[in-house]
Amino acid sequence: MGRSRSRSSSRSKHSKHSRKRSRSKSKSKKRSRSKEPKRNRRSRSRSGSRRDRGGSPPDRTDMFGRTLSKRNNDEKQKREEEDRRVEIERQRKIRQQEIEERLIEEETARRVEELVARRVEEELEKRRDEIEHEVLRRVEEAKRIMEAQLLQELERQRQAELNAQKAREEEEKSKRVELERILEENNRKIADAQAKLAEDQLRIVEEQRKIHEERMKLEQERQKQQKEEQKMILGKGKSRPRLSFSLKATE
């Protein structure tokens, strides 16, 4: 049993090694196959390019093995890099100079400001009494001006109040005159109405008097006529009884 197991294990190991070898061989074959067409393609492209150039002579090379075109490109690139470095350095110097000039200007302005402030302070110290006197004078002048303006304002307010009072009085007077005119007009209208009423009353009394007189006159005529008729009747027949008539007086 132990021998069979060892044999089987050795066989399996041998088969594994053989598989690995076959795989490596196949891979190497594939690589060689894949490399061959690439080389063929390169050789073909080179031959094609040579054919396209029509047998033009190859570029010349310098002592370092570079072609002239590559050397020219390298030199051009170096010059451009050098120009860029020069330009960067120039810009840096310009900025540095601008910074220095600005610092100089700021320092100059600061010193000038300090100098001016110191001179002003010295001048103020020298003219302190004169300045105080001038300040007092201006204060007094301003006080007088303010007092004059205050008096003018008070006078203006007083005058405005007087004008307003006068306007109110004029308005009240005009209102009073208008009221008196209205009262007078009303009194006149009342008097006219009363006079007209009195005239109407007199006319009515006169008309009533005339009506009463007419009635009395008619009554007298009627009585007279009755008397005459009675006389005529009495004259015709004395046997008839005497008629008596009585009339009530109408108002």
C-alpha positions as CSV (number, residue, x, y, z in Angstrom):
1,M,0.0,0.0,0.0
2,G,2.8,2.4,0.8
3,R,4.6,1.7,-2.4
4,S,1.5,2.2,-4.5
5,R,1.0,5.6,-2.8
6,S,4.6,6.7,-3.4
7,R,4.4,5.6,-7.0
8,S,1.1,7.4,-7.6
9,S,2.6,10.5,-5.9
10,S,5.7,10.4,-8.1
11,R,3.6,9.9,-11.1
12,S,1.4,12.9,-10.3
13,K,4.5,15.0,-9.7
14,H,6.0,13.9,-13.0
15,S,2.7,14.7,-14.8
16,K,2.6,18.1,-13.1
17,H,6.2,18.9,-14.2
18,S,5.5,17.7,-17.7
19,R,2.4,19.9,-17.8
20,K,4.4,22.9,-16.7
21,R,7.1,22.3,-19.2
22,S,4.5,21.9,-22.0
23,R,2.8,25.1,-20.9
24,S,6.2,27.0,-20.8
25,K,7.1,25.7,-24.2
26,S,3.7,26.7,-25.6
27,K,4.1,30.2,-24.1
28,S,7.6,30.6,-25.5
29,K,6.3,29.5,-28.9
30,K,3.5,32.0,-28.7
31,R,5.9,34.7,-27.7
32,S,8.3,33.9,-30.5
33,R,5.3,33.8,-32.9
34,S,4.0,37.1,-31.6
35,K,7.5,38.7,-31.8
36,E,8.1,37.6,-35.3
37,P,5.3,39.5,-37.0
38,K,6.2,42.6,-35.0
39,R,9.8,42.4,-36.2
40,N,8.6,41.7,-39.7
41,R,6.2,44.7,-39.5
42,R,9.1,46.9,-38.3
43,S,11.4,45.7,-41.0
44,R,8.6,46.2,-43.5
45,S,7.9,49.7,-42.3
46,R,11.5,50.6,-42.4
47,S,11.9,49.2,-45.9
48,G,8.7,51.0,-46.9
49,S,9.9,54.3,-45.5
50,R,13.3,53.9,-47.1
51,R,11.5,53.2,-50.4
52,D,9.3,56.3,-49.9
53,R,12.4,58.5,-49.3
54,G,13.6,57.2,-52.6
55,G,17.1,56.5,-51.4
56,S,17.7,59.9,-49.8
57,P,20.9,60.2,-47.8
58,P,20.6,59.7,-44.0
59,D,20.8,62.7,-41.7
60,R,24.3,63.7,-40.5
61,T,25.2,63.2,-36.9
62,D,27.5,65.1,-34.5
63,M,30.2,63.7,-32.3
64,F,27.6,62.6,-29.7
65,G,25.6,60.6,-32.2
66,R,22.8,63.1,-32.5
67,T,21.3,64.1,-35.8
68,L,21.6,67.7,-36.8
69,S,17.8,68.3,-36.5
70,K,17.7,66.9,-33.0
71,R,20.7,68.9,-32.1
72,N,19.0,72.0,-33.4
73,N,15.9,71.2,-31.5
74,D,17.9,70.7,-28.3
75,E,19.7,74.0,-28.8
76,K,16.4,75.8,-29.5
77,Q,14.8,74.3,-26.4
78,K,17.9,75.3,-24.4
79,R,17.7,78.9,-25.7
80,E,13.9,79.0,-24.9
81,E,14.6,77.7,-21.4
82,E,17.3,80.3,-21.0
83,D,15.1,83.0,-22.3
84,R,12.3,81.9,-19.8
85,R,14.8,82.0,-17.0
86,V,16.0,85.4,-18.0
87,E,12.4,86.7,-18.3
88,I,11.5,85.2,-14.9
89,E,14.6,86.8,-13.4
90,R,13.7,90.2,-15.0
91,Q,10.2,90.0,-13.7
92,R,11.5,89.1,-10.2
93,K,13.8,92.1,-10.3
94,I,11.0,94.4,-11.4
95,R,8.7,93.2,-8.6
96,Q,11.5,93.5,-6.1
97,Q,12.2,97.0,-7.4
98,E,8.5,97.9,-7.1
99,I,8.3,96.6,-3.6
100,E,11.4,98.5,-2.6
101,E,10.1,101.7,-4.2
102,R,6.7,101.3,-2.4
103,L,8.5,100.7,0.9
104,I,10.6,103.8,0.3
105,E,7.5,105.9,-0.6
106,E,5.7,104.6,2.5
107,E,8.7,105.3,4.7
108,T,9.1,108.8,3.1
109,A,5.4,109.6,3.6
110,R,5.5,108.4,7.3
111,R,8.6,110.5,8.0
112,V,7.0,113.5,6.2
113,E,3.9,113.1,8.3
114,E,5.8,112.8,11.5
115,L,7.8,115.9,10.5
116,V,4.7,117.9,9.7
117,A,3.0,116.8,12.9
118,R,6.1,117.8,14.9
119,R,6.3,121.2,13.1
120,V,2.6,121.8,13.7
121,E,3.0,121.0,17.4
122,E,6.0,123.3,17.7
123,E,4.2,126.1,15.9
124,L,1.1,125.5,18.1
125,E,3.3,125.6,21.2
126,K,4.8,128.9,20.0
127,R,1.5,130.5,19.2
128,R,-0.5,129.0,22.1
129,D,-1.4,132.4,23.7
130,E,-2.2,133.9,20.4
131,I,-4.4,131.0,19.5
132,E,-6.2,131.0,22.9
133,H,-6.8,134.8,22.4
134,E,-8.1,134.2,18.9
135,V,-10.3,131.3,20.1
136,L,-11.8,133.5,22.9
137,R,-12.4,136.3,20.4
138,R,-14.2,134.0,18.0
139,V,-16.2,132.5,20.9
140,E,-17.4,136.0,21.9
141,E,-18.1,136.9,18.3
142,A,-20.1,133.7,17.9
143,K,-21.9,134.5,21.1
144,R,-22.9,137.9,19.9
145,I,-24.0,136.6,16.6
146,M,-26.1,133.9,18.3
147,E,-27.7,136.5,20.6
148,A,-28.5,138.8,17.7
149,Q,-30.0,135.8,15.8
150,L,-32.0,134.9,18.9
151,L,-33.3,138.4,19.2
152,Q,-34.2,138.5,15.6
153,E,-36.0,135.2,15.9
154,L,-37.9,136.4,19.0
155,E,-38.9,139.6,17.1
156,R,-39.9,137.5,14.1
157,Q,-42.1,135.3,16.3
158,R,-43.6,138.3,18.1
159,Q,-44.4,140.0,14.8
160,A,-45.8,136.7,13.5
161,E,-48.0,136.4,16.6
162,L,-49.2,140.0,16.2
163,N,-50.0,139.4,12.6
164,A,-51.9,136.2,13.5
165,Q,-53.7,138.1,16.3
166,K,-54.6,140.9,13.8
167,A,-55.8,138.4,11.3
168,R,-57.9,136.7,13.9
169,E,-59.4,140.0,14.9
170,E,-60.1,140.9,11.3
171,E,-61.7,137.6,10.8
172,E,-63.9,138.0,13.9
173,K,-64.8,141.5,12.9
174,S,-65.8,140.3,9.4
175,K,-67.8,137.5,11.0
176,R,-69.5,139.9,13.4
177,V,-70.3,142.3,10.6
178,E,-71.7,139.5,8.5
179,L,-73.8,138.3,11.5
180,E,-75.1,141.8,12.1
181,R,-76.0,142.1,8.4
182,I,-77.8,138.7,8.6
183,L,-79.6,139.8,11.8
184,E,-80.6,143.1,10.2
185,E,-81.8,141.4,7.1
186,N,-83.8,138.9,9.2
187,N,-85.3,141.8,11.2
188,R,-86.2,143.6,8.0
189,K,-87.8,140.5,6.7
190,I,-89.7,140.0,9.9
191,A,-90.8,143.7,10.0
192,D,-91.9,143.4,6.3
193,A,-93.8,140.2,7.1
194,Q,-95.4,141.8,10.2
195,A,-96.4,144.9,8.2
196,K,-97.8,142.8,5.5
197,L,-99.7,140.8,8.1
198,A,-101.0,143.9,9.6
199,E,-102.1,145.2,6.2
200,D,-103.8,141.8,5.5
201,Q,-105.5,142.0,8.9
202,L,-106.7,145.6,8.2
203,R,-107.9,144.5,4.8
204,I,-109.8,141.6,6.3
205,V,-111.3,143.8,9.0
206,E,-112.3,146.3,6.3
207,E,-113.8,143.6,4.2
208,Q,-115.7,142.2,7.2
209,R,-117.0,145.7,7.9
210,K,-118.1,146.2,4.4
211,I,-119.8,142.8,4.4
212,H,-121.6,143.7,7.7
213,E,-122.7,147.0,6.3
214,E,-124.0,145.3,3.2
215,R,-125.9,142.8,5.3
216,M,-127.3,145.6,7.4
217,K,-128.3,147.5,4.3
218,L,-129.9,144.4,2.9
219,E,-131.7,143.7,6.1
220,Q,-133.0,147.3,6.3
221,E,-134.3,147.1,2.7
222,R,-135.9,143.8,3.4
223,Q,-137.6,145.1,6.5
224,K,-138.7,148.2,4.6
225,Q,-140.1,146.0,1.9
226,Q,-142.0,143.8,4.5
227,K,-143.5,146.9,6.0
228,E,-144.7,148.1,2.7
229,E,-146.1,144.7,1.9
230,Q,-147.9,144.6,5.3
231,K,-149.3,148.0,4.6
232,M,-150.6,146.9,1.3
233,I,-152.1,143.8,2.8
234,L,-153.7,145.9,5.6
235,G,-155.0,148.3,3.2
236,K,-156.8,145.7,1.2
237,G,-158.4,143.8,4.1
238,K,-158.5,145.1,7.6
239,S,-160.0,141.8,8.9
240,R,-156.8,139.9,8.4
241,P,-154.6,139.6,11.4
242,R,-151.5,141.6,11.4
243,L,-148.4,139.7,10.5
244,S,-145.2,140.1,12.5
245,F,-141.8,139.3,11.2
246,S,-138.7,139.1,13.3
247,L,-135.2,138.9,11.8
248,K,-132.0,138.0,13.7
249,A,-129.1,140.2,13.1
250,T,-126.2,138.4,11.5
251,E,-122.7,139.1,12.4
